[in-house]
Amino acid sequence: MVRKGLFLIYTGEGKGKTTASLGVTLRAVGRGLRVRYLQFIKSQERTYGEALALQKLGVEMEQMGIGFTWTKTPEEHREALVQAWAKAKQALKDPAIDLLVLDELNNALAITNFPIEDVLPLHEVVEAIQQRPSHMHLVVTGRQAAKELIELADLVSTIEATKHYYEQGIPAVKGLEF
């Protein structure tokens, strides 16, 4: 029996999209699948608990972004997106990968405060997803998933925020957010 690679999206305004993708990653590693995990927005300048944990499991998590869009110039973000999309396109072609996670790709595609269509074209993303190796599972996370991706996906989970401690003035907590 030939295994069909599935396309999963975790989106929405609630906390837990990356965490959901990490759960899938954990299961895949446990079953001996070859995993590649790429993060579109997070910067290599910071340390993330999930990257430390995956490293212990032998999975490289690569941060390809430069942080929040308001932390650097649009030109710097656009260049980071060019490089990130180039790596993601290569990964989407790699038959050695069983599970590819493109964390925060939805966030990158939803950027509106500077132009991105020429550096991260949605039609190219759709085409690359459709042309990935047939066995490759793909997980895409981030808020505001594009309708074109939702239509392609085999599973879409929308995580909604009902209540969050941020609303009580509690900032990001080490071990819970990073």
LINVENCOR-V929273 format. One record per residue. N is the residue number from 1. PSI is psi in whole degrees, 0 to 359 (NA if undefined). OMEGA is omega as a letter, one per 30 degrees, with the letter a starting at -180 (none if undefined). D_FIRST is the distance of its C-alpha to the first C-alpha in Angstrom with 1 decimal. Layout:
n:N psi:PSI omega:OMEGA d_first:D_FIRST
n:N psi:PSI omega:OMEGA d_first:D_FIRST
This chain:
n:1 psi:129 omega:l d_first:0.0
n:2 psi:130 omega:a d_first:3.8
n:3 psi:131 omega:l d_first:6.3
n:4 psi:129 omega:l d_first:9.4
n:5 psi:134 omega:a d_first:12.6
n:6 psi:153 omega:l d_first:15.1
n:7 psi:115 omega:a d_first:18.9
n:8 psi:138 omega:l d_first:21.3
n:9 psi:132 omega:l d_first:25.1
n:10 psi:116 omega:a d_first:27.8
n:11 psi:182 omega:l d_first:31.1
n:12 psi:175 omega:a d_first:34.5
n:13 psi:352 omega:a d_first:37.9
n:14 psi:165 omega:l d_first:37.3
n:15 psi:138 omega:l d_first:36.8
n:16 psi:4 omega:a d_first:33.4
n:17 psi:311 omega:l d_first:31.1
n:18 psi:319 omega:l d_first:30.9
n:19 psi:319 omega:l d_first:30.8
n:20 psi:317 omega:l d_first:27.7
n:21 psi:328 omega:l d_first:25.9
n:22 psi:326 omega:l d_first:27.1
n:23 psi:316 omega:l d_first:25.6
n:24 psi:317 omega:l d_first:22.1
n:25 psi:316 omega:a d_first:23.0
n:26 psi:315 omega:l d_first:24.1
n:27 psi:317 omega:a d_first:21.0
n:28 psi:315 omega:l d_first:18.9
n:29 psi:318 omega:l d_first:21.4
n:30 psi:331 omega:l d_first:21.3
n:31 psi:9 omega:l d_first:17.6
n:32 psi:14 omega:l d_first:18.2
n:33 psi:150 omega:l d_first:17.0
n:34 psi:122 omega:a d_first:19.3
n:35 psi:140 omega:l d_first:21.5
n:36 psi:133 omega:a d_first:24.2
n:37 psi:113 omega:a d_first:26.7
n:38 psi:133 omega:l d_first:29.3
n:39 psi:125 omega:a d_first:32.2
n:40 psi:326 omega:a d_first:34.0
n:41 psi:321 omega:a d_first:37.3
n:42 psi:146 omega:a d_first:38.1
n:43 psi:148 omega:l d_first:40.4
n:44 psi:348 omega:a d_first:40.3
n:45 psi:348 omega:a d_first:43.9
n:46 psi:162 omega:l d_first:43.0
n:47 psi:136 omega:a d_first:41.2
n:48 psi:134 omega:a d_first:38.5
n:49 psi:322 omega:a d_first:37.5
n:50 psi:325 omega:l d_first:33.8
n:51 psi:320 omega:l d_first:34.0
n:52 psi:318 omega:a d_first:35.8
n:53 psi:314 omega:a d_first:33.3
n:54 psi:325 omega:l d_first:30.3
n:55 psi:320 omega:l d_first:32.2
n:56 psi:334 omega:l d_first:32.6
n:57 psi:0 omega:l d_first:28.8
n:58 psi:16 omega:l d_first:28.5
n:59 psi:124 omega:l d_first:27.4
n:60 psi:128 omega:l d_first:29.7
n:61 psi:121 omega:a d_first:30.7
n:62 psi:121 omega:l d_first:32.6
n:63 psi:122 omega:a d_first:35.3
n:64 psi:356 omega:a d_first:35.9
n:65 psi:187 omega:l d_first:38.5
n:66 psi:21 omega:l d_first:42.2
n:67 psi:190 omega:a d_first:42.5
n:68 psi:149 omega:a d_first:43.7
n:69 psi:339 omega:a d_first:44.7
n:70 psi:1 omega:a d_first:48.3
n:71 psi:343 omega:a d_first:48.6
n:72 psi:178 omega:a d_first:48.7
n:73 psi:156 omega:l d_first:49.6
n:74 psi:322 omega:a d_first:47.4
n:75 psi:319 omega:l d_first:47.4
n:76 psi:318 omega:l d_first:46.1
n:77 psi:319 omega:l d_first:43.3
n:78 psi:318 omega:l d_first:42.5
n:79 psi:318 omega:l d_first:42.3
n:80 psi:321 omega:l d_first:40.0
n:81 psi:322 omega:l d_first:37.7
n:82 psi:311 omega:a d_first:37.7
n:83 psi:318 omega:l d_first:36.7
n:84 psi:315 omega:a d_first:34.1
n:85 psi:324 omega:l d_first:32.4
n:86 psi:316 omega:l d_first:32.4
n:87 psi:318 omega:a d_first:30.6
n:88 psi:318 omega:l d_first:28.1
n:89 psi:317 omega:l d_first:27.4
n:90 psi:316 omega:l d_first:26.8
n:91 psi:321 omega:l d_first:24.5
n:92 psi:346 omega:l d_first:22.5
n:93 psi:350 omega:a d_first:22.0
n:94 psi:110 omega:a d_first:21.1
n:95 psi:349 omega:l d_first:17.7
n:96 psi:347 omega:a d_first:18.7
n:97 psi:128 omega:l d_first:18.8
n:98 psi:324 omega:l d_first:16.0
n:99 psi:123 omega:l d_first:18.4
n:100 psi:128 omega:l d_first:21.5
n:101 psi:125 omega:l d_first:24.3
n:102 psi:84 omega:a d_first:27.1
n:103 psi:132 omega:l d_first:29.7
n:104 psi:15 omega:l d_first:32.5
n:105 psi:320 omega:l d_first:31.3
n:106 psi:318 omega:l d_first:32.3
n:107 psi:316 omega:a d_first:35.7
n:108 psi:316 omega:a d_first:36.1
n:109 psi:338 omega:a d_first:35.2
n:110 psi:3 omega:l d_first:37.7
n:111 psi:130 omega:a d_first:40.6
n:112 psi:350 omega:a d_first:43.6
n:113 psi:0 omega:l d_first:46.7
n:114 psi:158 omega:a d_first:46.1
n:115 psi:137 omega:l d_first:44.2
n:116 psi:347 omega:a d_first:40.6
n:117 psi:330 omega:l d_first:39.1
n:118 psi:341 omega:a d_first:40.1
n:119 psi:338 omega:l d_first:38.6
n:120 psi:71 omega:a d_first:35.5
n:121 psi:125 omega:a d_first:34.8
n:122 psi:320 omega:a d_first:32.6
n:123 psi:327 omega:l d_first:31.4
n:124 psi:322 omega:l d_first:30.2
n:125 psi:312 omega:l d_first:28.4
n:126 psi:312 omega:a d_first:26.6
n:127 psi:316 omega:a d_first:25.8
n:128 psi:322 omega:l d_first:24.6
n:129 psi:316 omega:a d_first:22.3
n:130 psi:330 omega:a d_first:20.8
n:131 psi:5 omega:l d_first:20.4
n:132 psi:160 omega:l d_first:18.9
n:133 psi:140 omega:a d_first:15.8
n:134 psi:336 omega:a d_first:12.8
n:135 psi:347 omega:a d_first:11.3
n:136 psi:123 omega:l d_first:14.9
n:137 psi:144 omega:a d_first:16.1
n:138 psi:132 omega:l d_first:19.7
n:139 psi:129 omega:l d_first:22.5
n:140 psi:132 omega:a d_first:25.9
n:141 psi:171 omega:l d_first:29.0
n:142 psi:158 omega:l d_first:32.6
n:143 psi:158 omega:l d_first:35.0
n:144 psi:54 omega:l d_first:35.2
n:145 psi:135 omega:l d_first:31.7
n:146 psi:143 omega:a d_first:32.2
n:147 psi:328 omega:l d_first:31.3
n:148 psi:324 omega:l d_first:29.3
n:149 psi:319 omega:l d_first:27.0
n:150 psi:319 omega:l d_first:26.9
n:151 psi:326 omega:a d_first:25.8
n:152 psi:332 omega:a d_first:22.8
n:153 psi:151 omega:l d_first:21.7
n:154 psi:335 omega:l d_first:19.1
n:155 psi:133 omega:l d_first:21.5
n:156 psi:119 omega:l d_first:25.3
n:157 psi:126 omega:l d_first:27.5
n:158 psi:119 omega:a d_first:31.1
n:159 psi:116 omega:a d_first:33.2
n:160 psi:148 omega:l d_first:36.8
n:161 psi:117 omega:l d_first:40.0
n:162 psi:319 omega:a d_first:42.0
n:163 psi:142 omega:l d_first:44.2
n:164 psi:141 omega:a d_first:44.4
n:165 psi:343 omega:l d_first:46.9
n:166 psi:323 omega:a d_first:47.5
n:167 psi:340 omega:l d_first:49.6
n:168 psi:8 omega:l d_first:51.8
n:169 psi:9 omega:l d_first:52.5
n:170 psi:120 omega:a d_first:50.2
n:171 psi:180 omega:l d_first:48.7
n:172 psi:135 omega:a d_first:45.4
n:173 psi:126 omega:l d_first:45.0
n:174 psi:130 omega:a d_first:43.9
n:175 psi:341 omega:l d_first:40.8
n:176 psi:319 omega:l d_first:40.0
n:177 psi:335 omega:a d_first:39.9
n:178 psi:NA omega:none d_first:39.8
